[in-house]
Amino acid sequence: MKEIKKDKGIMSKISDSRRGFMKGLATVAAATPVVGALMKSKDVDAAMADHTMYLRGSYFESCTCETICPCLLLLDPTTGFCKAILGWDIQKGHVGTVDVSGLKVAMWLNAPDNLLKGQFEMAVYIDERASRSQFNALREAYHGIHGGHLGVIASLGKGAEGAPREYLPTKSAKIQMTQVGGNRHLLIEGVLENKMEQLGGASGRPVVLHDMPLAVAPPYPVTISRATKATFTDHGINHSWEGGNGLSSPFVYMDGGAKQTAIEV
């Protein structure tokens, strides 16, 4: 009997992509220690020394989705796309032999469809205080060259299957990140701005989301905020919104699988 092969439907393809992404995400998350209560412990310092890339600190982002962002649950973005502004304050870390402690990184990200379909447009901004070696090290890390969870994120960037991931040119910038109470502010003058107000939950405690299948900084839960202002103007792109989703959490990134190659276009 002749075998009949049917093309996979779109839902089946998305399901396959989801399984592949979740497998990669789970592998990376399993290798990431839960260090929220161990930031100053000898164990954390030992883990840092055991990896060729180790970055830890705090991050926050806002996006065009409504609160709570459906992308966290692997659902379609609220408006069919998800545009986001992200910032990382690196408390301690190194990439190879380069110490990058105390530096900041920001990113513009545009996911044109369900995040699992990839083809993200991404632009990375690195703290102007970084030396040339620190700039190059952080560019490599955030382009996914060293793998780990940053590699998983990078794998969703623009580019043909099997080809390098495509990034907009990385720039040096004066990155300001501040926090007053639960409110956060990220600013690169003339380029991007992100203002977020933390939402209040029961008894005044923050609203916290655990165990979401998509995360920028697993295995940490994220605190939910609402964006009061978000703007981006660079690379020929002009975009602004108010009232979108906001997230914040600690992060730990280490080298690992999912290593990528990247080019700037």
C-alpha positions, -999 to 999 in steps of 0.1 A, spaced: 0 0 0 13 34 -9 20 56 21 1 87 21 18 117 36 0 148 47 15 182 51 13 194 87 -13 220 94 -4 254 109 -15 243 144 6 212 142 36 232 131 31 256 160 27 227 183 61 213 171 77 247 175 63 250 210 76 216 220 110 223 206 111 257 223 99 243 256 125 215 254 153 241 249 139 263 276 135 235 301 171 224 294 185 258 301 162 264 331 172 231 347 208 242 345 201 275 362 202 276 400 175 292 420 197 318 436 173 345 447 181 339 483 218 332 477 230 363 460 259 367 485 266 330 492 298 312 484 278 287 463 268 315 439 304 327 436 315 292 429 288 288 402 300 320 387 336 308 385 325 275 370 310 291 339 326 309 309 296 333 310 278 343 342 256 373 345 233 382 374 212 412 384 177 426 378 157 433 347 125 449 337 105 453 304 73 465 290 55 456 259 24 465 237 4 436 251 -24 441 276 -17 431 312 -10 402 317 9 396 285 -5 365 267 29 357 252 40 345 287 14 316 282 26 310 246 -6 326 233 -8 352 205 1 388 214 -29 411 222 -25 431 190 -10 403 168 25 415 174 46 422 205 69 452 207 90 455 238 117 476 256 139 457 280 167 467 304 192 446 324 212 460 354 241 435 357 251 434 394 279 409 389 292 389 359 318 380 334 319 369 298 350 348 292 377 366 310 360 400 308 344 413 340 312 432 331 299 438 367 280 471 371 271 476 335 237 479 319 222 466 287 189 476 269 171 461 240 143 469 215 124 438 204 97 434 179 80 400 175 58 402 144 35 372 154 32 345 180 66 345 198 72 308 190 73 317 153 104 338 159 118 363 134 122 389 161 137 423 152 162 431 179 185 460 187 210 459 216 223 489 235 254 486 258 264 509 286 286 537 273 309 531 304 319 497 289 354 494 275 359 480 240 365 445 254 334 448 277 313 460 248 323 431 226 318 406 254 283 418 261 274 420 224 284 384 221 264 374 251 232 391 240 236 378 205 235 343 219 271 334 210 276 318 245 243 300 245 223 295 276 190 313 280 203 343 260 210 317 233 173 306 234 161 342 231 186 348 202 174 317 184 140 334 178 157 363 160 154 371 123 171 348 98 166 318 76 167 283 91 203 273 98 216 308 90 230 333 115 205 354 135 202 389 123 204 419 146 202 457 140 236 473 147 246 473 184 252 507 199 270 522 229 246 544 249 241 562 282 216 539 299 198 551 329 178 527 350 161 538 383 136 523 407 116 542 433 94 519 453 78 496 428 80 520 399 108 516 373 123 539 347 146 530 318 159 559 296 183 563 267 179 600 258 166 604 223 163 567 217 140 548 241 121 553 273 102 529 295 82 539 326 64 513 346 41 514 377 39 482 398 4 469 403 -10 463 437 -24 430 447 -40 415 478 -31 435 510 -9 458 490 15 431 480 27 431 444 11 408 418 35 380 410 33 354 382 49 320 387 57 291 364 48 308 331 60 287 301 78 317 285 101 339 305 131 362 300 146 352 333 136 317 344 132 302 370 123 334 387 86 346 391 79 380 376 63 410 392 35 426 371 34 463 363 17 486 338 36 507 314 28 544 317 51 554 289 71 535 263 88 550 233 115 539 207 130 560 180 161 546 162 171 525 132 143 542 112 117 529 137 93 552 156 69 536 180 52 546 213 24 532 235 9 536 269 -8 512 293 9 480 281 22 451 301 52 454 325 74 427 340 104 427 364 125 401 382 160 391 391 180 372 364 209 348 361 223 339 327 250 313 321 267 298 291 252 265 278 234 249 249 215 268 222 246 286 211 239 309 181 258 327 154 248 363 146 253 391 121 244 428 122 224 441 93 
